[in-house]
Amino acid sequence: MAETVGTDVAGELARAGAEEQDRILEERAEAVAGLMADAFGRTHPEFAAKSGFARWQLAALAVVSAAALAALAAAPMAVLALLSAVVTAYSLLHAVVMLAGLRGDGPLAGEGDVPLPDAELPFYTVLVPAYREAGVIGGLVRHLAALDYPPDRLEVLVLVERHDPGTARAVLAADPPPFVRLVRLPPGPPQTKPRSVNLGLLLARGELLVVFDAEDRPDPGQLRRVAARFAARGGELACVQAQLLFHNATVNWLTRQFAMEYALRFTLALPGLVRLGMPVPLGGTSNHFRTATLRAVGGWDAWNVTEDADLGMRCAAMGHRTETIGSVTWEEALGAVRPYVRQRTRWFKGFLLTTVVHTRRPLRTVRRFGVRGLVTLLGIVAGAAVTSFVQPLLAVLTLIGLCGLSWAPAGAGLLLPSVAAQAVAVLAWTATTFTAARRAGLGAPWHALLTPLSSVLWWFAAWRAVHQLVFSRFSWEKTPHGTPPGTPPGTPPGTPPGTPPGTGVS
């Protein structure tokens, strides 16, 4: 019955104009909220995070945990050698992907795509999920008003929770143009970004669709470039991911580290995955879709806290392709430890949950993904969280071995190879980070030498993620936005680097 009601409401929203849609959102709020949260689970139950672990996965985790504890007691140096091999393999896999990404200029960056004349540009929907973003949303609204795209072929849906009047007032105070529409979301769980953009997908009229976060400042020509890319490719191309870089990289040590990490991911890693023919775990913003394809794969899973990575893997599992483009969206790096760890916790938890979702039926997983897809899913998506989780244990075991405190001295011969493997992992990661920083034009790329120190924060986040995966699987820790302390006075949030104070893009 609920599925029939939901289908009816979805059809009404698809046929209605803006005013009628607002009326439906008001009068049938409960039915719409049910669609936003649970329609995906009804149409694509095998990909739904809400279903949790399969029984065999829980049994496997219990066996692995018991075996790990037994191995630590009986042969700690063997465990050290094994964990060192895992971390080194992860780092070397990343290095291979990065090397492929170094060859990602030309067509992969958007060069060579024939621009479309205005008359041939597709209608475009921009979704902006915004929750408690009164401090930055006005700047984005003004920035979107200046996009280099015909206004009559553009709609911007700013998706705001009803219990967040401050953000709604900030949108209206920014004097939005007619193609910017404020949409108030029906209340309901879960309080997540994917739930919000699922409503945007129900309302969207565009042939193409993109998601921007409230603090984003996309390249004004990004929509034109992506439209040209979709026009140049076949229907298998489902998504084009733009680059994300940070405007405030020089504020402090942490923002520099965060900026180098994003440079590594968006200028090398994701283009490298595309070049190698591997699935692309998407970034949370500036991912552009064919709207019809996005609807066909089910939209977003409202219960997965890294809905972007999940959607990228699901697109690949269902036979669709993702590419990257060199157009940049400027974001804001977190400059304080606590929100950084909380955000990274959510990412790691979502990576693990996405891996759980896509491996519930192993044989089907192998058929869908093939070798390259499995390498992405297990080696990169799961690997990011798993390696950060085991590294504290690796450090403790290494210290025990170096101090001669091992209660199993028979494995002492494994200590030197393990330390050497860890050194190789650190050198590989530092070298690729330095290369990415230079490629992205970041100042002082030598800060890549400090990357191993920032990984300590990842350790805390990974352990928090595992705890939350067990006890609060769907909790969403909100990331605060706003210009961090230390930014030059008069610089608006979202100002690209090198812009003099008082002349920012917002």
Wavefront OBJ file of the C-alpha trace (Angstrom):
o trace
v 0.000 0.000 0.000
v 2.768 2.456 0.938
v 4.529 1.697 -2.349
v 1.348 2.472 -4.333
v 0.797 5.736 -2.487
v 4.425 6.688 -3.031
v 4.190 5.961 -6.743
v 1.068 8.120 -6.995
v 2.742 11.033 -5.224
v 5.856 10.732 -7.364
v 3.719 10.853 -10.488
v 1.832 13.911 -9.233
v 5.081 15.732 -8.494
v 6.483 14.858 -11.921
v 3.427 16.259 -13.714
v 2.912 19.356 -11.571
v 4.289 22.847 -11.914
v 6.273 24.552 -9.164
v 3.287 25.993 -7.274
v 1.397 22.716 -7.448
v 4.490 20.835 -6.285
v 4.747 23.112 -3.253
v 1.106 22.373 -2.439
v 1.707 18.627 -2.682
v 4.784 18.910 -0.460
v 2.634 20.679 2.134
v -0.500 18.554 1.961
v 1.101 15.147 1.432
v 4.227 15.699 3.446
v 4.216 12.265 5.094
v 3.949 10.397 1.782
v 6.678 12.525 0.220
v 8.940 12.023 3.244
v 8.457 8.278 2.871
v 9.543 8.478 -0.765
v 12.626 10.514 0.108
v 13.744 8.063 2.779
v 12.610 4.633 1.654
v 11.723 4.536 -2.044
v 15.246 3.417 -2.892
v 15.066 0.518 -0.447
v 11.799 -0.637 -2.032
v 12.996 -0.425 -5.643
v 16.604 -1.573 -5.099
v 16.562 -3.628 -1.868
v 19.815 -5.456 -2.658
v 21.689 -2.125 -2.688
v 19.984 -0.645 0.390
v 22.197 0.217 3.360
v 19.237 -0.017 5.730
v 19.221 -3.814 5.333
v 22.515 -4.004 7.236
v 24.850 -6.973 7.273
v 24.139 -10.354 5.712
v 24.408 -13.251 8.145
v 27.520 -14.609 6.476
v 29.196 -11.201 6.817
v 28.547 -11.119 10.560
v 29.872 -14.665 10.897
v 32.966 -13.785 8.861
v 33.642 -10.720 11.019
v 33.357 -12.832 14.169
v 35.793 -15.424 12.795
v 38.300 -12.797 11.633
v 38.152 -10.975 14.970
v 38.710 -14.177 16.928
v 41.558 -15.234 14.641
v 43.186 -11.810 14.947
v 43.110 -11.926 18.743
v 44.536 -15.436 18.744
v 47.303 -14.436 16.324
v 48.204 -11.418 18.434
v 48.597 -13.643 21.448
v 50.565 -16.367 19.683
v 52.554 -14.620 16.942
v 52.543 -10.823 17.182
v 55.431 -10.375 14.748
v 53.574 -12.418 12.140
v 50.595 -10.097 12.597
v 52.958 -7.148 12.204
v 54.286 -8.581 8.945
v 50.778 -9.224 7.626
v 49.499 -5.741 8.497
v 52.621 -4.140 7.026
v 51.979 -6.014 3.782
v 48.338 -4.855 3.710
v 49.231 -1.187 4.265
v 52.043 -1.326 1.713
v 49.817 -2.993 -0.890
v 47.207 -0.265 -0.367
v 49.821 2.485 -0.815
v 51.297 0.874 -3.922
v 47.827 0.405 -5.426
v 47.225 4.106 -4.921
v 50.582 4.888 -6.502
v 49.631 2.894 -9.618
v 46.312 4.747 -9.868
v 48.087 8.091 -9.399
v 50.569 7.293 -12.169
v 47.633 6.590 -14.454
v 46.125 9.897 -13.366
v 49.268 11.742 -14.438
v 48.237 10.885 -17.984
v 44.754 12.259 -17.404
v 45.033 15.510 -19.384
v 43.410 16.051 -22.755
v 39.955 14.509 -23.231
v 39.684 13.391 -19.610
v 40.103 16.982 -18.460
v 37.548 18.278 -20.941
v 39.880 19.404 -23.688
v 38.635 18.489 -27.148
v 34.921 18.438 -26.305
v 33.071 20.572 -28.851
v 31.132 23.370 -27.089
v 27.393 23.361 -27.728
v 25.613 26.458 -29.068
v 23.013 27.913 -26.709
v 20.158 26.496 -28.773
v 21.453 22.943 -28.259
v 22.244 23.144 -24.546
v 20.119 20.770 -22.454
v 17.896 21.935 -19.626
v 19.936 21.708 -16.419
v 18.823 21.158 -12.821
v 21.117 22.255 -9.984
v 20.400 20.748 -6.564
v 21.685 22.544 -3.460
v 21.003 20.635 -0.219
v 21.434 23.134 2.606
v 21.024 22.560 6.328
v 22.086 25.219 8.842
v 24.045 27.041 6.124
v 22.828 30.616 6.626
v 26.407 31.892 6.738
v 27.404 30.672 3.278
v 24.302 29.945 1.209
v 23.833 33.542 0.071
v 27.239 33.544 -1.570
v 26.421 30.397 -3.512
v 23.067 31.780 -4.667
v 24.766 34.893 -6.029
v 27.458 32.758 -7.631
v 24.914 30.487 -9.328
v 23.068 33.559 -10.601
v 26.235 34.431 -12.539
v 26.743 31.008 -14.141
v 27.580 31.046 -17.830
v 24.436 29.178 -18.848
v 21.174 30.383 -20.461
v 18.753 31.223 -17.634
v 15.809 29.802 -19.584
v 17.544 26.394 -19.610
v 18.397 26.348 -15.920
v 16.660 25.635 -12.631
v 18.280 25.750 -9.203
v 16.479 23.955 -6.364
v 17.728 24.998 -2.934
v 16.558 22.217 -0.609
v 16.040 23.463 2.955
v 14.571 21.711 5.987
v 11.364 23.304 7.316
v 12.864 23.572 10.788
v 15.785 25.630 9.415
v 14.250 29.081 8.802
v 17.628 30.827 9.060
v 18.926 29.187 5.877
v 15.672 29.901 4.055
v 15.854 33.587 5.007
v 19.481 33.757 3.827
v 18.476 32.343 0.425
v 15.752 34.944 -0.025
v 17.997 37.746 1.251
v 20.480 36.976 -1.552
v 17.936 38.299 -4.120
v 17.824 35.053 -6.123
v 16.996 35.195 -9.838
v 13.748 33.604 -11.081
v 15.374 30.275 -11.899
v 16.387 29.791 -8.229
v 13.628 28.111 -6.241
v 13.499 27.566 -2.495
v 12.089 24.110 -1.677
v 11.128 23.335 1.914
v 11.578 19.655 2.745
v 8.899 17.632 4.524
v 10.197 16.545 7.939
v 11.265 12.979 8.586
v 14.209 10.684 9.217
v 17.014 10.260 8.419
v 18.479 13.769 8.656
v 20.889 13.243 5.765
v 21.995 14.918 2.568
v 20.913 12.016 0.300
v 17.385 12.224 1.656
v 17.328 15.893 0.709
v 18.598 15.442 -2.844
v 16.147 12.580 -3.397
v 13.377 15.177 -3.195
v 15.273 17.319 -5.694
v 15.398 14.343 -8.050
v 11.623 13.943 -7.764
v 11.115 17.597 -8.720
v 13.887 17.966 -11.317
v 12.932 18.964 -14.873
v 16.452 18.972 -16.282
v 17.909 16.514 -18.749
v 21.147 16.909 -16.794
v 21.481 17.370 -13.045
v 24.277 18.433 -10.712
v 24.661 18.646 -6.922
v 26.512 21.544 -5.288
v 27.096 22.028 -1.562
v 26.200 25.300 0.119
v 29.819 26.491 0.401
v 30.754 25.576 -3.190
v 31.930 28.029 -5.824
v 31.933 26.169 -9.168
v 33.726 27.406 -12.252
v 31.130 29.615 -14.019
v 31.543 27.629 -17.235
v 31.320 24.189 -15.629
v 27.790 23.370 -16.799
v 28.632 24.188 -20.417
v 31.751 22.027 -20.303
v 29.907 19.082 -18.815
v 27.032 19.411 -21.296
v 29.605 19.208 -24.097
v 31.095 16.092 -22.506
v 27.732 14.315 -22.305
v 26.965 15.282 -25.898
v 30.297 13.822 -27.029
v 29.747 10.479 -25.280
v 27.250 7.648 -25.594
v 24.393 6.815 -23.287
v 26.604 4.641 -21.063
v 28.119 7.786 -19.575
v 26.044 8.341 -16.449
v 28.126 10.846 -14.498
v 30.862 13.444 -14.920
v 32.799 14.360 -11.773
v 34.384 17.827 -11.635
v 37.484 18.566 -9.581
v 37.154 19.772 -5.997
v 39.878 21.994 -4.558
v 40.071 24.251 -1.516
v 40.207 28.037 -1.530
v 41.588 28.290 2.027
v 44.527 25.886 1.828
v 46.985 28.281 3.464
v 45.003 29.058 6.626
v 46.798 26.513 8.834
v 48.598 23.178 8.855
v 45.407 21.130 8.761
v 43.886 23.009 5.821
v 47.130 22.466 3.892
v 46.960 18.739 4.571
v 43.289 18.609 3.610
v 43.972 20.552 0.408
v 46.766 18.174 -0.583
v 44.492 15.215 0.084
v 41.832 16.655 -2.225
v 44.447 17.433 -4.851
v 45.557 13.814 -4.617
v 42.037 12.508 -5.013
v 40.587 14.800 -7.651
v 43.565 15.610 -9.867
v 45.198 12.171 -9.838
v 43.208 9.355 -8.197
v 39.810 9.735 -9.851
v 41.229 10.498 -13.340
v 43.519 7.508 -12.828
v 40.577 5.227 -12.059
v 38.820 6.440 -15.201
v 41.894 5.822 -17.342
v 42.269 2.317 -15.890
v 38.610 1.513 -16.581
v 37.751 1.161 -12.895
v 34.636 2.359 -11.023
v 34.794 5.867 -9.564
v 33.644 6.442 -5.960
v 32.250 9.934 -6.403
v 32.944 13.068 -4.399
v 29.974 14.525 -2.548
v 29.515 17.517 -4.828
v 29.950 18.683 -8.415
v 28.924 15.328 -9.788
v 26.810 15.781 -12.925
v 24.316 13.130 -14.068
v 22.008 12.250 -16.887
v 18.774 12.635 -14.930
v 17.051 9.667 -16.585
v 19.991 7.390 -15.766
v 20.135 8.643 -12.190
v 16.467 7.786 -11.765
v 17.009 4.379 -13.357
v 19.708 3.447 -10.815
v 17.445 4.539 -7.958
v 18.825 7.951 -7.044
v 20.529 8.183 -3.661
v 20.301 5.849 -0.687
v 19.094 8.098 2.134
v 20.530 5.713 4.741
v 24.085 5.568 3.415
v 26.257 8.285 4.944
v 28.621 8.353 1.948
v 25.891 8.403 -0.652
v 28.358 9.675 -3.252
v 30.808 6.758 -3.124
v 27.882 4.337 -2.954
v 26.243 5.861 -6.031
v 29.482 5.770 -8.004
v 29.947 2.084 -7.238
v 26.280 1.331 -7.980
v 26.476 3.059 -11.355
v 29.405 0.811 -12.246
v 27.610 -2.288 -10.939
v 24.636 -1.483 -13.179
v 26.754 -0.986 -16.288
v 27.175 2.786 -16.391
v 30.355 4.793 -16.769
v 31.742 7.799 -14.903
v 34.331 10.255 -16.221
v 36.155 13.239 -14.756
v 36.618 16.747 -16.074
v 39.171 19.443 -15.286
v 36.643 22.131 -14.321
v 37.143 23.122 -10.672
v 34.692 23.722 -7.851
v 36.228 25.571 -4.915
v 35.333 24.310 -1.465
v 36.348 25.080 2.085
v 38.842 22.888 3.950
v 38.144 22.241 7.612
v 40.692 24.000 9.779
v 39.940 22.471 13.195
v 40.687 18.962 14.410
v 37.300 18.019 15.883
v 35.128 18.668 12.792
v 37.850 17.126 10.613
v 37.768 13.880 12.614
v 33.960 13.865 12.678
v 33.758 14.331 8.917
v 36.376 11.650 8.306
v 34.497 9.325 10.674
v 31.392 9.664 8.509
v 33.413 8.990 5.369
v 35.071 5.876 6.757
v 31.799 4.568 8.146
v 30.156 5.116 4.787
v 33.009 3.413 2.924
v 32.644 0.364 5.140
v 28.858 0.389 4.820
v 29.132 0.687 1.032
v 31.452 -2.319 0.992
v 28.984 -4.282 3.109
v 26.148 -3.386 0.736
v 27.991 -4.405 -2.411
v 29.406 -7.690 -1.060
v 26.301 -9.243 0.487
v 26.124 -11.701 -2.414
v 29.749 -12.417 -3.331
v 29.151 -14.298 -6.584
v 26.889 -11.574 -7.864
v 29.465 -8.992 -6.782
v 32.148 -10.717 -8.843
v 29.896 -10.872 -11.917
v 28.915 -7.225 -11.642
v 32.260 -5.658 -10.918
v 34.862 -7.962 -12.420
v 38.474 -7.757 -11.293
v 38.883 -3.995 -11.756
v 35.696 -3.184 -9.909
v 36.613 -5.475 -7.043
v 39.994 -3.773 -6.762
v 38.222 -0.420 -6.427
v 35.619 -1.689 -3.962
v 37.930 -3.693 -1.715
v 41.302 -2.080 -2.326
v 40.304 1.589 -2.409
v 36.844 2.120 -0.861
v 37.199 -0.432 1.953
v 40.990 -0.122 1.983
v 40.918 3.525 3.050
v 39.046 2.719 6.252
v 40.681 -0.651 6.945
v 44.268 0.600 6.638
v 43.550 3.580 8.887
v 41.936 1.223 11.392
v 44.920 -1.164 11.566
v 47.689 1.439 11.539
v 47.551 2.174 15.308
v 47.967 -1.552 15.963
v 50.785 -1.606 13.415
v 52.534 1.236 15.231
v 52.213 -0.470 18.609
v 53.517 -3.794 17.297
v 56.436 -2.074 15.593
v 57.339 -0.295 18.830
v 57.111 -3.575 20.744
v 59.399 -5.261 18.241
v 61.947 -2.443 18.210
v 62.085 -2.416 22.003
v 62.480 -6.188 22.157
v 59.317 -6.510 24.240
v 57.645 -9.147 22.086
v 56.275 -12.105 24.006
v 56.985 -14.238 20.931
v 60.669 -13.636 20.059
v 60.637 -16.440 17.487
v 59.139 -13.986 14.966
v 61.848 -11.365 15.441
v 63.161 -12.002 11.923
v 59.969 -10.474 10.519
v 60.594 -7.112 12.169
v 63.070 -5.689 9.662
v 61.025 -6.616 6.550
v 57.929 -5.176 8.213
v 59.623 -1.872 8.996
v 60.999 -1.736 5.445
v 57.533 -2.347 4.008
v 56.104 0.447 6.148
v 58.836 2.781 4.945
v 57.960 1.969 1.339
v 54.292 2.742 2.068
v 55.143 6.094 3.648
v 57.483 7.069 0.817
v 54.937 6.108 -1.855
v 52.160 8.084 -0.182
v 54.373 11.121 0.425
v 55.674 11.129 -3.145
v 52.215 10.928 -4.695
v 50.922 13.645 -2.355
v 53.819 15.926 -3.316
v 53.153 15.274 -7.005
v 49.444 16.014 -6.617
v 50.130 19.230 -4.686
v 52.404 20.502 -7.451
v 49.955 19.461 -10.149
v 47.110 21.326 -8.437
v 49.265 24.439 -8.056
v 49.279 24.378 -4.256
v 51.908 26.475 -2.564
v 54.621 24.847 -0.416
v 54.189 21.269 -1.694
v 56.933 20.247 0.744
v 54.146 20.037 3.333
v 53.560 16.597 1.836
v 56.393 15.466 4.123
v 54.015 16.051 7.046
v 51.254 13.864 5.601
v 52.166 10.882 7.836
v 51.411 13.077 10.862
v 47.909 13.921 9.633
v 47.213 10.205 9.221
v 47.092 9.975 13.024
v 43.772 11.839 12.829
v 42.581 9.217 10.369
v 43.316 6.548 12.984
v 40.944 8.169 15.461
v 38.326 8.583 12.749
v 38.588 4.956 11.624
v 38.112 3.610 15.146
v 35.159 5.960 15.680
v 33.740 4.783 12.345
v 33.852 1.118 13.348
v 32.203 1.942 16.677
v 29.451 3.900 14.907
v 29.001 1.169 12.305
v 28.021 -1.116 15.180
v 26.071 1.273 17.416
v 24.853 4.211 15.268
v 25.076 3.101 11.668
v 23.002 5.889 10.117
v 23.983 8.876 12.263
v 25.182 11.887 10.240
v 27.645 14.253 11.880
v 27.065 17.637 10.298
v 30.124 19.384 8.852
v 30.231 23.090 9.817
v 30.921 25.610 7.073
v 32.163 29.183 7.211
v 35.531 30.839 6.677
v 37.983 29.471 9.282
v 39.946 31.717 11.612
v 43.045 33.142 9.984
v 41.487 33.968 6.602
v 42.427 37.536 5.550
v 39.797 40.075 6.669
v 37.168 40.820 4.049
v 37.555 37.500 2.238
v 34.144 35.913 1.570
v 33.693 32.170 2.011
v 34.494 30.457 -1.274
v 37.007 32.950 -2.604
v 39.566 31.221 -4.909
v 43.215 31.473 -3.896
v 45.013 34.590 -4.999
v 41.891 36.766 -4.960
v 42.547 40.050 -3.139
v 40.414 40.616 -0.026
v 37.096 42.224 -0.803
v 36.967 41.018 -4.425
v 35.786 37.430 -3.920
v 33.539 35.484 -6.224
v 30.600 35.509 -3.845
l 1 2 3 4 5 6 7 8 9 10 11 12 13 14 15 16 17 18 19 20 21 22 23 24 25 26 27 28 29 30 31 32 33 34 35 36 37 38 39 40 41 42 43 44 45 46 47 48 49 50 51 52 53 54 55 56 57 58 59 60 61 62 63 64 65 66 67 68 69 70 71 72 73 74 75 76 77 78 79 80 81 82 83 84 85 86 87 88 89 90 91 92 93 94 95 96 97 98 99 100 101 102 103 104 105 106 107 108 109 110 111 112 113 114 115 116 117 118 119 120 121 122 123 124 125 126 127 128 129 130 131 132 133 134 135 136 137 138 139 140 141 142 143 144 145 146 147 148 149 150 151 152 153 154 155 156 157 158 159 160 161 162 163 164 165 166 167 168 169 170 171 172 173 174 175 176 177 178 179 180 181 182 183 184 185 186 187 188 189 190 191 192 193 194 195 196 197 198 199 200 201 202 203 204 205 206 207 208 209 210 211 212 213 214 215 216 217 218 219 220 221 222 223 224 225 226 227 228 229 230 231 232 233 234 235 236 237 238 239 240 241 242 243 244 245 246 247 248 249 250 251 252 253 254 255 256 257 258 259 260 261 262 263 264 265 266 267 268 269 270 271 272 273 274 275 276 277 278 279 280 281 282 283 284 285 286 287 288 289 290 291 292 293 294 295 296 297 298 299 300 301 302 303 304 305 306 307 308 309 310 311 312 313 314 315 316 317 318 319 320 321 322 323 324 325 326 327 328 329 330 331 332 333 334 335 336 337 338 339 340 341 342 343 344 345 346 347 348 349 350 351 352 353 354 355 356 357 358 359 360 361 362 363 364 365 366 367 368 369 370 371 372 373 374 375 376 377 378 379 380 381 382 383 384 385 386 387 388 389 390 391 392 393 394 395 396 397 398 399 400 401 402 403 404 405 406 407 408 409 410 411 412 413 414 415 416 417 418 419 420 421 422 423 424 425 426 427 428 429 430 431 432 433 434 435 436 437 438 439 440 441 442 443 444 445 446 447 448 449 450 451 452 453 454 455 456 457 458 459 460 461 462 463 464 465 466 467 468 469 470 471 472 473 474 475 476 477 478 479 480 481 482 483 484 485 486 487 488 489 490 491 492 493 494 495 496 497 498 499 500 501 502 503 504 505 506
